[in-house]
């Protein structure tokens, strides 16, 4: 089975490590990839797609070397193939204008302020990935134990009654 990828775009290694540690409960079901900047993130997306995997969620810092996170998310959203990706900004640096731009032009689903709690990050990731698999995946069963099992089972039941 091809995997859904969670992509973390963060230039600070300590923060990247913390995010990866907090995402550990998802690692068995999802492929977790990290990148340091936008160019690296683009490479990870391309490699995932070449392997038959799909990026389902991007957790992105705003302040990155080169292009900032909001611009990256806006550019990505302009590409029809990448519109389904759920987008979360994790930052302590984005001002109101940048955040509004991310919401309006990148279809930003959530904003997490640094520092975060592992429980809050996991809850946001669980919700966003549940929304992604409901919209993009045919077989929901592999996700029931790690995501919002009630919503997924309800969707499975509903899909079966439609056939």
Biotite code that builds the C-alpha atoms (Angstrom):
import biotite.structure as struc

atoms = struc.array([
    struc.Atom([0.000, 0.000, 0.000], chain_id="A", res_id=1, res_name="UNK", atom_name="CA", element="C"),
    struc.Atom([1.305, 3.433, -0.876], chain_id="A", res_id=2, res_name="UNK", atom_name="CA", element="C"),
    struc.Atom([1.666, 5.777, 2.059], chain_id="A", res_id=3, res_name="UNK", atom_name="CA", element="C"),
    struc.Atom([0.333, 9.180, 2.877], chain_id="A", res_id=4, res_name="UNK", atom_name="CA", element="C"),
    struc.Atom([3.221, 11.499, 3.745], chain_id="A", res_id=5, res_name="UNK", atom_name="CA", element="C"),
    struc.Atom([3.380, 14.074, 6.519], chain_id="A", res_id=6, res_name="UNK", atom_name="CA", element="C"),
    struc.Atom([5.910, 16.725, 5.490], chain_id="A", res_id=7, res_name="UNK", atom_name="CA", element="C"),
    struc.Atom([7.476, 18.991, 8.092], chain_id="A", res_id=8, res_name="UNK", atom_name="CA", element="C"),
    struc.Atom([9.214, 22.078, 6.677], chain_id="A", res_id=9, res_name="UNK", atom_name="CA", element="C"),
    struc.Atom([11.379, 23.607, 9.431], chain_id="A", res_id=10, res_name="UNK", atom_name="CA", element="C"),
    struc.Atom([14.884, 25.041, 9.243], chain_id="A", res_id=11, res_name="UNK", atom_name="CA", element="C"),
    struc.Atom([15.817, 24.729, 12.938], chain_id="A", res_id=12, res_name="UNK", atom_name="CA", element="C"),
    struc.Atom([17.037, 21.201, 13.694], chain_id="A", res_id=13, res_name="UNK", atom_name="CA", element="C"),
    struc.Atom([15.871, 21.267, 17.341], chain_id="A", res_id=14, res_name="UNK", atom_name="CA", element="C"),
    struc.Atom([12.340, 22.233, 16.306], chain_id="A", res_id=15, res_name="UNK", atom_name="CA", element="C"),
    struc.Atom([12.344, 19.657, 13.481], chain_id="A", res_id=16, res_name="UNK", atom_name="CA", element="C"),
    struc.Atom([13.426, 16.984, 15.976], chain_id="A", res_id=17, res_name="UNK", atom_name="CA", element="C"),
    struc.Atom([10.661, 18.029, 18.399], chain_id="A", res_id=18, res_name="UNK", atom_name="CA", element="C"),
    struc.Atom([8.014, 17.856, 15.674], chain_id="A", res_id=19, res_name="UNK", atom_name="CA", element="C"),
    struc.Atom([9.249, 14.426, 14.552], chain_id="A", res_id=20, res_name="UNK", atom_name="CA", element="C"),
    struc.Atom([9.207, 13.209, 18.160], chain_id="A", res_id=21, res_name="UNK", atom_name="CA", element="C"),
    struc.Atom([5.650, 14.501, 18.627], chain_id="A", res_id=22, res_name="UNK", atom_name="CA", element="C"),
    struc.Atom([4.565, 12.809, 15.382], chain_id="A", res_id=23, res_name="UNK", atom_name="CA", element="C"),
    struc.Atom([5.913, 9.408, 16.462], chain_id="A", res_id=24, res_name="UNK", atom_name="CA", element="C"),
    struc.Atom([2.400, 7.959, 17.091], chain_id="A", res_id=25, res_name="UNK", atom_name="CA", element="C"),
    struc.Atom([1.632, 8.448, 13.382], chain_id="A", res_id=26, res_name="UNK", atom_name="CA", element="C"),
    struc.Atom([4.865, 6.902, 12.070], chain_id="A", res_id=27, res_name="UNK", atom_name="CA", element="C"),
    struc.Atom([3.546, 3.372, 11.639], chain_id="A", res_id=28, res_name="UNK", atom_name="CA", element="C"),
    struc.Atom([0.708, 4.389, 9.359], chain_id="A", res_id=29, res_name="UNK", atom_name="CA", element="C"),
    struc.Atom([2.126, 7.509, 7.731], chain_id="A", res_id=30, res_name="UNK", atom_name="CA", element="C"),
    struc.Atom([5.510, 8.307, 6.229], chain_id="A", res_id=31, res_name="UNK", atom_name="CA", element="C"),
    struc.Atom([7.049, 11.290, 8.014], chain_id="A", res_id=32, res_name="UNK", atom_name="CA", element="C"),
    struc.Atom([9.509, 13.411, 6.061], chain_id="A", res_id=33, res_name="UNK", atom_name="CA", element="C"),
    struc.Atom([11.274, 16.629, 7.023], chain_id="A", res_id=34, res_name="UNK", atom_name="CA", element="C"),
    struc.Atom([12.945, 19.346, 5.026], chain_id="A", res_id=35, res_name="UNK", atom_name="CA", element="C"),
    struc.Atom([14.938, 22.436, 5.933], chain_id="A", res_id=36, res_name="UNK", atom_name="CA", element="C"),
    struc.Atom([13.714, 24.821, 3.252], chain_id="A", res_id=37, res_name="UNK", atom_name="CA", element="C"),
    struc.Atom([11.320, 25.197, 0.341], chain_id="A", res_id=38, res_name="UNK", atom_name="CA", element="C"),
    struc.Atom([13.661, 23.710, -2.277], chain_id="A", res_id=39, res_name="UNK", atom_name="CA", element="C"),
    struc.Atom([14.209, 20.650, -0.099], chain_id="A", res_id=40, res_name="UNK", atom_name="CA", element="C"),
    struc.Atom([10.442, 20.402, 0.520], chain_id="A", res_id=41, res_name="UNK", atom_name="CA", element="C"),
    struc.Atom([9.791, 20.456, -3.230], chain_id="A", res_id=42, res_name="UNK", atom_name="CA", element="C"),
    struc.Atom([12.315, 17.621, -3.655], chain_id="A", res_id=43, res_name="UNK", atom_name="CA", element="C"),
    struc.Atom([10.613, 15.573, -0.926], chain_id="A", res_id=44, res_name="UNK", atom_name="CA", element="C"),
    struc.Atom([7.216, 16.081, -2.579], chain_id="A", res_id=45, res_name="UNK", atom_name="CA", element="C"),
    struc.Atom([8.627, 14.990, -5.948], chain_id="A", res_id=46, res_name="UNK", atom_name="CA", element="C"),
    struc.Atom([10.336, 11.924, -4.460], chain_id="A", res_id=47, res_name="UNK", atom_name="CA", element="C"),
    struc.Atom([7.133, 10.935, -2.642], chain_id="A", res_id=48, res_name="UNK", atom_name="CA", element="C"),
    struc.Atom([5.099, 11.246, -5.826], chain_id="A", res_id=49, res_name="UNK", atom_name="CA", element="C"),
    struc.Atom([7.720, 9.287, -7.795], chain_id="A", res_id=50, res_name="UNK", atom_name="CA", element="C"),
    struc.Atom([7.396, 6.492, -5.202], chain_id="A", res_id=51, res_name="UNK", atom_name="CA", element="C"),
    struc.Atom([3.603, 6.484, -5.599], chain_id="A", res_id=52, res_name="UNK", atom_name="CA", element="C"),
    struc.Atom([3.024, 8.144, -2.231], chain_id="A", res_id=53, res_name="UNK", atom_name="CA", element="C"),
    struc.Atom([0.935, 11.274, -1.650], chain_id="A", res_id=54, res_name="UNK", atom_name="CA", element="C"),
    struc.Atom([1.662, 14.215, 0.620], chain_id="A", res_id=55, res_name="UNK", atom_name="CA", element="C"),
    struc.Atom([-1.451, 14.576, 2.754], chain_id="A", res_id=56, res_name="UNK", atom_name="CA", element="C"),
    struc.Atom([-0.274, 17.123, 5.315], chain_id="A", res_id=57, res_name="UNK", atom_name="CA", element="C"),
    struc.Atom([2.365, 19.833, 5.430], chain_id="A", res_id=58, res_name="UNK", atom_name="CA", element="C"),
    struc.Atom([3.439, 21.323, 8.749], chain_id="A", res_id=59, res_name="UNK", atom_name="CA", element="C"),
    struc.Atom([5.324, 24.453, 7.718], chain_id="A", res_id=60, res_name="UNK", atom_name="CA", element="C"),
    struc.Atom([7.294, 27.112, 9.544], chain_id="A", res_id=61, res_name="UNK", atom_name="CA", element="C"),
    struc.Atom([6.931, 30.659, 8.249], chain_id="A", res_id=62, res_name="UNK", atom_name="CA", element="C"),
    struc.Atom([10.508, 31.905, 8.646], chain_id="A", res_id=63, res_name="UNK", atom_name="CA", element="C"),
    struc.Atom([12.603, 29.763, 6.309], chain_id="A", res_id=64, res_name="UNK", atom_name="CA", element="C"),
    struc.Atom([15.805, 30.525, 4.410], chain_id="A", res_id=65, res_name="UNK", atom_name="CA", element="C"),
    struc.Atom([14.968, 31.786, 0.924], chain_id="A", res_id=66, res_name="UNK", atom_name="CA", element="C"),
    struc.Atom([11.236, 31.671, 0.264], chain_id="A", res_id=67, res_name="UNK", atom_name="CA", element="C"),
    struc.Atom([9.081, 31.903, 3.401], chain_id="A", res_id=68, res_name="UNK", atom_name="CA", element="C"),
    struc.Atom([6.554, 29.281, 4.430], chain_id="A", res_id=69, res_name="UNK", atom_name="CA", element="C"),
    struc.Atom([3.455, 31.271, 3.516], chain_id="A", res_id=70, res_name="UNK", atom_name="CA", element="C"),
    struc.Atom([4.726, 31.910, -0.025], chain_id="A", res_id=71, res_name="UNK", atom_name="CA", element="C"),
    struc.Atom([5.548, 28.210, -0.365], chain_id="A", res_id=72, res_name="UNK", atom_name="CA", element="C"),
    struc.Atom([2.051, 27.176, 0.742], chain_id="A", res_id=73, res_name="UNK", atom_name="CA", element="C"),
    struc.Atom([0.434, 29.733, -1.585], chain_id="A", res_id=74, res_name="UNK", atom_name="CA", element="C"),
    struc.Atom([2.536, 28.525, -4.541], chain_id="A", res_id=75, res_name="UNK", atom_name="CA", element="C"),
    struc.Atom([1.742, 24.898, -3.730], chain_id="A", res_id=76, res_name="UNK", atom_name="CA", element="C"),
    struc.Atom([-1.983, 25.608, -3.532], chain_id="A", res_id=77, res_name="UNK", atom_name="CA", element="C"),
    struc.Atom([-1.920, 27.184, -6.986], chain_id="A", res_id=78, res_name="UNK", atom_name="CA", element="C"),
    struc.Atom([-0.956, 23.778, -8.406], chain_id="A", res_id=79, res_name="UNK", atom_name="CA", element="C"),
    struc.Atom([-4.157, 21.742, -8.907], chain_id="A", res_id=80, res_name="UNK", atom_name="CA", element="C"),
    struc.Atom([-2.464, 18.429, -8.097], chain_id="A", res_id=81, res_name="UNK", atom_name="CA", element="C"),
    struc.Atom([-1.437, 19.746, -4.671], chain_id="A", res_id=82, res_name="UNK", atom_name="CA", element="C"),
    struc.Atom([-4.677, 21.441, -3.609], chain_id="A", res_id=83, res_name="UNK", atom_name="CA", element="C"),
    struc.Atom([-5.865, 18.433, -1.556], chain_id="A", res_id=84, res_name="UNK", atom_name="CA", element="C"),
    struc.Atom([-2.814, 18.691, 0.734], chain_id="A", res_id=85, res_name="UNK", atom_name="CA", element="C"),
    struc.Atom([-3.818, 19.859, 4.208], chain_id="A", res_id=86, res_name="UNK", atom_name="CA", element="C"),
    struc.Atom([-1.693, 22.817, 5.330], chain_id="A", res_id=87, res_name="UNK", atom_name="CA", element="C"),
    struc.Atom([-0.746, 23.824, 8.880], chain_id="A", res_id=88, res_name="UNK", atom_name="CA", element="C"),
    struc.Atom([1.481, 26.787, 9.719], chain_id="A", res_id=89, res_name="UNK", atom_name="CA", element="C"),
    struc.Atom([3.625, 26.223, 12.829], chain_id="A", res_id=90, res_name="UNK", atom_name="CA", element="C"),
    struc.Atom([5.324, 29.461, 13.748], chain_id="A", res_id=91, res_name="UNK", atom_name="CA", element="C"),
    struc.Atom([5.867, 32.212, 16.216], chain_id="A", res_id=92, res_name="UNK", atom_name="CA", element="C"),
    struc.Atom([6.839, 34.687, 13.512], chain_id="A", res_id=93, res_name="UNK", atom_name="CA", element="C"),
    struc.Atom([3.967, 35.141, 11.055], chain_id="A", res_id=94, res_name="UNK", atom_name="CA", element="C"),
    struc.Atom([2.128, 38.419, 11.410], chain_id="A", res_id=95, res_name="UNK", atom_name="CA", element="C"),
    struc.Atom([-1.558, 38.944, 10.776], chain_id="A", res_id=96, res_name="UNK", atom_name="CA", element="C"),
    struc.Atom([-1.040, 39.872, 7.111], chain_id="A", res_id=97, res_name="UNK", atom_name="CA", element="C"),
    struc.Atom([0.971, 36.707, 6.417], chain_id="A", res_id=98, res_name="UNK", atom_name="CA", element="C"),
    struc.Atom([-1.516, 34.532, 8.264], chain_id="A", res_id=99, res_name="UNK", atom_name="CA", element="C"),
    struc.Atom([-4.466, 36.069, 6.421], chain_id="A", res_id=100, res_name="UNK", atom_name="CA", element="C"),
    struc.Atom([-2.633, 35.560, 3.117], chain_id="A", res_id=101, res_name="UNK", atom_name="CA", element="C"),
    struc.Atom([-2.073, 31.883, 4.011], chain_id="A", res_id=102, res_name="UNK", atom_name="CA", element="C"),
    struc.Atom([-5.757, 31.443, 4.861], chain_id="A", res_id=103, res_name="UNK", atom_name="CA", element="C"),
    struc.Atom([-7.060, 33.233, 1.790], chain_id="A", res_id=104, res_name="UNK", atom_name="CA", element="C"),
    struc.Atom([-4.524, 32.149, -0.835], chain_id="A", res_id=105, res_name="UNK", atom_name="CA", element="C"),
    struc.Atom([-3.185, 28.800, 0.400], chain_id="A", res_id=106, res_name="UNK", atom_name="CA", element="C"),
    struc.Atom([-6.345, 27.374, 1.983], chain_id="A", res_id=107, res_name="UNK", atom_name="CA", element="C"),
    struc.Atom([-4.528, 27.130, 5.315], chain_id="A", res_id=108, res_name="UNK", atom_name="CA", element="C"),
    struc.Atom([-6.401, 24.723, 7.578], chain_id="A", res_id=109, res_name="UNK", atom_name="CA", element="C"),
    struc.Atom([-4.756, 25.515, 10.911], chain_id="A", res_id=110, res_name="UNK", atom_name="CA", element="C"),
    struc.Atom([-2.240, 27.748, 12.675], chain_id="A", res_id=111, res_name="UNK", atom_name="CA", element="C"),
    struc.Atom([-0.147, 26.488, 15.586], chain_id="A", res_id=112, res_name="UNK", atom_name="CA", element="C"),
    struc.Atom([1.875, 28.977, 17.608], chain_id="A", res_id=113, res_name="UNK", atom_name="CA", element="C"),
    struc.Atom([5.305, 28.027, 18.895], chain_id="A", res_id=114, res_name="UNK", atom_name="CA", element="C"),
    struc.Atom([5.808, 26.625, 21.451], chain_id="A", res_id=115, res_name="UNK", atom_name="CA", element="C"),
    struc.Atom([3.100, 23.966, 21.175], chain_id="A", res_id=116, res_name="UNK", atom_name="CA", element="C"),
    struc.Atom([2.171, 21.030, 23.348], chain_id="A", res_id=117, res_name="UNK", atom_name="CA", element="C"),
    struc.Atom([2.599, 17.512, 21.911], chain_id="A", res_id=118, res_name="UNK", atom_name="CA", element="C"),
    struc.Atom([-1.074, 16.787, 22.632], chain_id="A", res_id=119, res_name="UNK", atom_name="CA", element="C"),
    struc.Atom([-2.243, 19.881, 20.754], chain_id="A", res_id=120, res_name="UNK", atom_name="CA", element="C"),
    struc.Atom([-0.016, 19.118, 17.759], chain_id="A", res_id=121, res_name="UNK", atom_name="CA", element="C"),
    struc.Atom([-1.206, 15.512, 17.665], chain_id="A", res_id=122, res_name="UNK", atom_name="CA", element="C"),
    struc.Atom([-4.857, 16.589, 17.863], chain_id="A", res_id=123, res_name="UNK", atom_name="CA", element="C"),
    struc.Atom([-4.415, 18.997, 14.930], chain_id="A", res_id=124, res_name="UNK", atom_name="CA", element="C"),
    struc.Atom([-2.533, 16.385, 12.892], chain_id="A", res_id=125, res_name="UNK", atom_name="CA", element="C"),
    struc.Atom([-5.183, 13.750, 13.667], chain_id="A", res_id=126, res_name="UNK", atom_name="CA", element="C"),
    struc.Atom([-8.004, 16.058, 12.547], chain_id="A", res_id=127, res_name="UNK", atom_name="CA", element="C"),
    struc.Atom([-6.244, 17.217, 9.387], chain_id="A", res_id=128, res_name="UNK", atom_name="CA", element="C"),
    struc.Atom([-5.243, 13.711, 8.344], chain_id="A", res_id=129, res_name="UNK", atom_name="CA", element="C"),
    struc.Atom([-8.752, 12.438, 9.046], chain_id="A", res_id=130, res_name="UNK", atom_name="CA", element="C"),
    struc.Atom([-10.126, 15.155, 6.777], chain_id="A", res_id=131, res_name="UNK", atom_name="CA", element="C"),
    struc.Atom([-7.533, 14.269, 4.130], chain_id="A", res_id=132, res_name="UNK", atom_name="CA", element="C"),
    struc.Atom([-8.185, 10.518, 4.079], chain_id="A", res_id=133, res_name="UNK", atom_name="CA", element="C"),
    struc.Atom([-11.957, 11.032, 4.085], chain_id="A", res_id=134, res_name="UNK", atom_name="CA", element="C"),
    struc.Atom([-11.624, 13.166, 0.966], chain_id="A", res_id=135, res_name="UNK", atom_name="CA", element="C"),
    struc.Atom([-8.819, 11.319, -0.825], chain_id="A", res_id=136, res_name="UNK", atom_name="CA", element="C"),
    struc.Atom([-8.700, 7.660, 0.205], chain_id="A", res_id=137, res_name="UNK", atom_name="CA", element="C"),
    struc.Atom([-11.009, 4.834, -0.795], chain_id="A", res_id=138, res_name="UNK", atom_name="CA", element="C"),
    struc.Atom([-9.937, 2.358, 1.897], chain_id="A", res_id=139, res_name="UNK", atom_name="CA", element="C"),
    struc.Atom([-10.361, 4.011, 5.291], chain_id="A", res_id=140, res_name="UNK", atom_name="CA", element="C"),
    struc.Atom([-9.815, 0.916, 7.445], chain_id="A", res_id=141, res_name="UNK", atom_name="CA", element="C"),
    struc.Atom([-6.013, 1.266, 7.792], chain_id="A", res_id=142, res_name="UNK", atom_name="CA", element="C"),
    struc.Atom([-6.542, 4.667, 9.422], chain_id="A", res_id=143, res_name="UNK", atom_name="CA", element="C"),
    struc.Atom([-9.284, 3.853, 11.943], chain_id="A", res_id=144, res_name="UNK", atom_name="CA", element="C"),
    struc.Atom([-6.974, 3.069, 14.872], chain_id="A", res_id=145, res_name="UNK", atom_name="CA", element="C"),
    struc.Atom([-4.728, 6.136, 14.523], chain_id="A", res_id=146, res_name="UNK", atom_name="CA", element="C"),
    struc.Atom([-7.071, 8.885, 13.301], chain_id="A", res_id=147, res_name="UNK", atom_name="CA", element="C"),
    struc.Atom([-10.645, 9.817, 14.271], chain_id="A", res_id=148, res_name="UNK", atom_name="CA", element="C"),
    struc.Atom([-12.021, 6.289, 14.271], chain_id="A", res_id=149, res_name="UNK", atom_name="CA", element="C"),
    struc.Atom([-15.620, 7.373, 14.872], chain_id="A", res_id=150, res_name="UNK", atom_name="CA", element="C"),
    struc.Atom([-15.683, 9.667, 11.832], chain_id="A", res_id=151, res_name="UNK", atom_name="CA", element="C"),
    struc.Atom([-13.958, 7.075, 9.677], chain_id="A", res_id=152, res_name="UNK", atom_name="CA", element="C"),
    struc.Atom([-16.290, 4.236, 10.735], chain_id="A", res_id=153, res_name="UNK", atom_name="CA", element="C"),
    struc.Atom([-19.282, 6.468, 10.093], chain_id="A", res_id=154, res_name="UNK", atom_name="CA", element="C"),
    struc.Atom([-17.939, 7.212, 6.601], chain_id="A", res_id=155, res_name="UNK", atom_name="CA", element="C"),
    struc.Atom([-17.278, 3.526, 5.960], chain_id="A", res_id=156, res_name="UNK", atom_name="CA", element="C"),
    struc.Atom([-20.834, 2.706, 6.986], chain_id="A", res_id=157, res_name="UNK", atom_name="CA", element="C"),
    struc.Atom([-22.212, 5.515, 4.845], chain_id="A", res_id=158, res_name="UNK", atom_name="CA", element="C"),
    struc.Atom([-20.159, 4.436, 1.818], chain_id="A", res_id=159, res_name="UNK", atom_name="CA", element="C"),
    struc.Atom([-21.383, 0.849, 2.171], chain_id="A", res_id=160, res_name="UNK", atom_name="CA", element="C"),
    struc.Atom([-25.010, 1.928, 2.368], chain_id="A", res_id=161, res_name="UNK", atom_name="CA", element="C"),
    struc.Atom([-24.556, 3.951, -0.828], chain_id="A", res_id=162, res_name="UNK", atom_name="CA", element="C"),
    struc.Atom([-23.578, 0.868, -2.823], chain_id="A", res_id=163, res_name="UNK", atom_name="CA", element="C"),
])
